[in-house]
Amino acid sequence: MSELSLGCAQLGNLYREVTDGEAQATVLSAWELGVRYFDTAPHYGLGLSERRLGAALASRRRDAYVISSKVGRLLEPIRNPGGGLDDGGYLVPATHRRVWDFSRDGIRRSLTESLERLGLDRVDIVYLHDPDEHWAEVLETGYPTLAELRDQGVVNAIGAGMNQASMLADLVRETDVDVVMLAGRYTLLEQDSLDDLLPLCEERRVGIVAAGVFNSGLLARPQPPSEAKYDYETAPPELLDRARRIAAICDRHGTSLPAAVTVTCVAFAPSGNSSASVASRSLPHFTSTRLV
């Protein structure tokens, strides 16, 4: 797993439309920067991210990169779509609806459908995706099913991806996961996970992927704009002010805010199977940095 990884939500048209050519170029740019770990999910653009990522990596040797996807949301076709757009933040036609399902059959079906969209016969890592309101299902069927898939050799590693640290810490304590994806909770603005989750993962040798390190965009540019996002919403004024003050400090020290974010998140990694995941829109800021 490369220290710097590419989060592929933008390939699913998160917030704005991306062409197939732009998606292909994004993955190519990441590859040229040394990125060899790519993360996607059915949720991202109702499967569009998975299809585009699979197409972009089709010419690469399968053993040359690591790829992860997620389970917990099934994509059910809508009989009469009506021509509207998805209401989940992605600019794609609303041809499917997301259905929560952490059952054994649901997880196996989700993984099978992800592989079809990716055009692959396997993924390396599978995460339970945002199971905040489904703790009982995670313990009863979600984790046991992923452990079964790992034992069968279907996947190499299993875990969960969430926007909170406390439930991930509980999962690390109570199960035998290999890796967790912590989104938006270890950044230059937030480090509460240092109190519990990160030391626990180091103790139990569980890998960590620090995703959403730019807090949905607030930290993604050298100078945070007024319309910047934080946790998928418009950034509050107080956080925008903090981000701009951090950016000014970075500028005084001859670096940029995005570069400082990524170096900080890569440096925290407690084990060799940890990574900082950046969004595709942030790649231009790293072309002269060579962080990986």
C-alpha positions in Angstrom: 0.0 0.0 0.0 1.5 3.4 -1.0 1.7 6.1 1.7 -0.4 8.3 -0.5 -3.6 6.9 -2.0 -6.3 8.2 -4.3 -9.9 8.6 -3.0 -12.1 8.2 -6.0 -15.4 9.9 -5.0 -14.8 12.6 -7.5 -14.7 10.1 -10.3 -18.4 9.6 -9.4 -19.2 13.3 -10.1 -19.1 14.4 -6.5 -20.3 18.1 -6.5 -19.5 18.5 -10.2 -19.5 16.6 -13.4 -16.2 15.0 -14.5 -15.8 13.6 -18.0 -14.5 10.1 -18.7 -11.4 11.6 -20.1 -10.8 13.7 -17.0 -11.3 10.6 -14.8 -8.8 8.7 -16.9 -6.3 11.5 -16.7 -6.7 11.8 -12.9 -5.8 8.2 -12.3 -2.9 8.4 -14.7 -1.6 11.5 -12.9 -1.9 9.7 -9.6 0.0 6.7 -11.0 2.8 9.0 -12.3 3.1 10.5 -8.8 3.7 7.0 -7.4 0.2 6.3 -6.0 -0.5 2.6 -6.0 -3.6 2.4 -3.7 -7.0 3.4 -5.0 -10.2 3.5 -3.0 -13.8 3.6 -4.4 -17.3 2.5 -3.4 -20.7 1.8 -5.0 -22.0 4.9 -3.2 -19.8 7.1 -5.3 -21.9 8.2 -8.2 -24.1 5.1 -8.0 -21.3 2.9 -9.3 -19.8 5.4 -11.8 -16.6 5.8 -9.8 -16.0 2.0 -9.8 -16.6 1.8 -13.5 -14.3 4.6 -14.3 -11.6 3.4 -11.9 -11.7 -0.1 -13.4 -11.4 1.3 -16.9 -8.5 3.5 -16.0 -6.5 0.7 -14.4 -7.4 -1.9 -17.0 -4.0 -1.8 -18.7 -2.1 -2.1 -15.4 -0.8 -5.4 -14.0 -3.2 -6.4 -11.3 -0.4 -7.1 -8.8 1.0 -3.6 -9.3 -1.6 -1.8 -7.3 -4.0 -2.1 -4.3 -7.7 -1.4 -4.7 -10.4 -1.2 -2.1 -14.2 -0.9 -2.3 -17.0 -0.9 0.3 -20.1 -2.8 1.2 -23.3 -1.8 3.1 -25.2 0.1 0.5 -26.8 -2.0 -2.3 -27.8 -0.2 -5.5 -31.3 -1.1 -6.4 -32.6 -0.1 -9.9 -35.5 2.4 -10.1 -38.2 1.2 -12.4 -39.2 4.6 -13.7 -36.3 7.0 -13.0 -38.0 10.1 -14.4 -34.9 11.8 -15.6 -33.9 13.4 -12.3 -30.4 13.6 -10.7 -29.2 11.6 -7.7 -29.9 13.2 -4.4 -26.8 11.9 -2.7 -24.5 14.7 -3.8 -23.4 13.2 -7.1 -24.2 14.7 -10.4 -25.4 11.5 -12.0 -28.9 10.3 -13.3 -31.0 8.9 -10.5 -31.2 5.4 -12.0 -30.7 3.6 -8.7 -31.4 4.0 -5.1 -29.1 3.1 -2.2 -30.4 0.5 0.2 -28.6 -0.2 3.5 -27.8 -3.9 3.8 -25.1 -5.4 6.1 -26.5 -8.9 5.9 -24.4 -11.8 4.6 -26.3 -12.0 1.3 -26.2 -8.3 0.9 -22.5 -8.0 1.5 -21.7 -10.8 -0.9 -24.0 -9.4 -3.6 -22.5 -5.9 -3.1 -19.0 -7.2 -3.6 -20.0 -9.3 -6.7 -21.6 -6.2 -8.3 -18.6 -4.0 -7.4 -16.3 -6.5 -9.2 -18.5 -6.5 -12.2 -18.3 -2.7 -12.4 -14.6 -2.6 -11.8 -14.0 -5.4 -14.4 -11.8 -7.3 -11.8 -11.9 -10.7 -10.3 -10.9 -9.5 -6.9 -10.3 -6.4 -4.7 -7.6 -6.3 -2.0 -9.5 -4.5 0.8 -13.3 -4.4 1.6 -14.7 -1.9 4.1 -18.0 -1.7 5.8 -19.2 1.7 4.7 -20.6 4.2 7.2 -22.2 1.7 9.5 -22.9 4.4 12.2 -26.6 3.4 12.7 -26.0 -0.3 12.1 -23.7 -1.5 15.0 -25.8 -4.5 15.8 -25.8 -5.7 12.1 -22.0 -5.1 12.0 -21.4 -7.5 14.9 -24.0 -10.0 13.9 -23.5 -10.3 10.1 -21.3 -7.5 8.7 -17.9 -8.3 10.3 -18.4 -12.1 10.3 -19.2 -12.1 6.6 -16.1 -10.1 5.8 -14.0 -12.4 8.1 -15.4 -15.3 6.2 -14.4 -13.8 2.8 -10.9 -13.1 4.2 -10.6 -16.7 5.5 -11.7 -18.0 2.0 -9.0 -15.9 0.3 -11.6 -13.8 -1.6 -10.1 -10.6 -0.1 -6.8 -9.9 1.6 -7.9 -7.4 4.2 -11.1 -6.2 5.8 -12.2 -3.2 7.9 -14.6 -0.3 8.1 -14.7 3.3 6.7 -16.4 6.0 8.7 -16.5 9.7 9.5 -16.1 9.1 13.2 -13.3 7.7 15.4 -15.2 6.3 18.4 -17.1 3.5 16.6 -14.0 2.5 14.7 -12.1 2.2 18.0 -14.9 -0.1 19.3 -14.6 -2.2 16.1 -10.8 -2.5 16.6 -11.3 -3.6 20.2 -14.1 -6.1 19.5 -13.1 -7.6 16.2 -10.0 -8.7 14.2 -10.1 -6.1 11.4 -6.9 -5.4 9.4 -7.4 -1.8 8.6 -9.8 1.1 9.2 -10.5 4.2 7.1 -10.9 7.3 9.1 -12.5 10.1 7.0 -12.1 13.7 8.0 -11.1 13.2 11.6 -7.3 13.3 11.3 -6.4 16.5 9.6 -4.7 19.8 10.4 -8.0 20.9 11.8 -8.9 17.8 13.9 -6.7 15.3 15.8 -9.1 13.9 18.5 -8.4 10.5 17.1 -4.9 10.7 18.6 -6.5 10.2 22.0 -7.9 6.7 21.4 -8.2 5.2 17.9 -4.6 5.8 16.6 -2.8 4.5 19.7 -5.2 1.5 19.8 -4.5 0.7 16.1 -0.8 0.9 16.8 -1.1 -1.4 19.8 -3.1 -4.0 17.8 -1.2 -3.5 14.5 -4.3 -2.4 12.6 -3.6 -0.2 9.5 -5.2 3.2 9.1 -6.2 5.0 6.0 -6.6 8.7 6.8 -9.3 9.7 4.2 -10.9 13.1 3.7 -7.7 14.7 4.9 -8.8 18.0 3.2 -12.1 18.0 5.2 -14.2 17.9 2.0 -12.2 20.6 0.3 -11.6 23.2 3.0 -7.9 22.4 3.1 -7.5 21.4 -0.5 -6.2 24.8 -1.9 -3.3 27.0 -1.0 -5.9 29.7 -0.2 -9.2 28.4 1.1 -12.1 30.1 -0.8 -15.2 31.4 0.8 -17.3 28.7 -0.8 -15.1 25.8 0.5 -16.8 22.7 1.8 -16.4 21.1 5.2 -17.9 17.7 5.9 -19.8 18.0 2.6 -21.4 21.3 3.6 -20.4 24.9 3.3 -17.6 25.5 5.8 -18.6 27.5 8.9 -16.9 31.0 9.2 -14.8 30.0 12.2 -13.3 27.0 10.5 -12.7 29.0 7.3 -10.8 31.5 9.3 -8.7 28.8 11.0 -7.9 27.2 7.7 -6.8 30.6 6.2 -4.6 31.2 9.3 -2.9 27.8 8.8 -2.5 28.6 5.1 -0.7 31.8 6.0 1.7 29.9 8.2 2.4 27.4 5.5 3.1 30.3 3.0 5.6 31.9 5.5 7.4 28.6 5.6 7.6 28.1 1.9 5.0 25.3 1.5 1.4 25.1 0.6 -1.6 24.1 2.7 -2.4 21.0 0.7 1.2 19.8 0.9 1.3 20.3 4.6 -2.0 18.5 5.1 -0.7 15.4 3.2 2.7 15.3 4.8 1.2 15.5 8.2 -1.3 12.7 7.5 1.3 10.5 6.0 3.7 11.0 8.9 1.1 9.8 11.5 1.0 6.3 10.0 1.7 3.8 12.8 2.4 0.8 10.6 3.5 -0.2 7.1 -0.1 -0.7 5.9 -1.3 2.8 6.4 -2.0 5.6 3.9 -3.3 9.1 3.5 -6.0 9.3 0.9 -6.3 12.5 -1.3 -9.1 13.5 -3.6 -8.5 13.7 -7.3 -9.1 17.5 -7.3 -6.1 18.0 -5.1 -3.5 16.2 -7.3 -2.3 19.3 -9.1 -0.8 20.6 -5.8 1.5 17.6 -5.6 3.1 17.5 -9.0 6.3 19.1 -7.6 6.2 17.6 -4.2 6.7 13.8 -4.9 5.3 12.7 -1.5 5.4 9.0 -2.5 
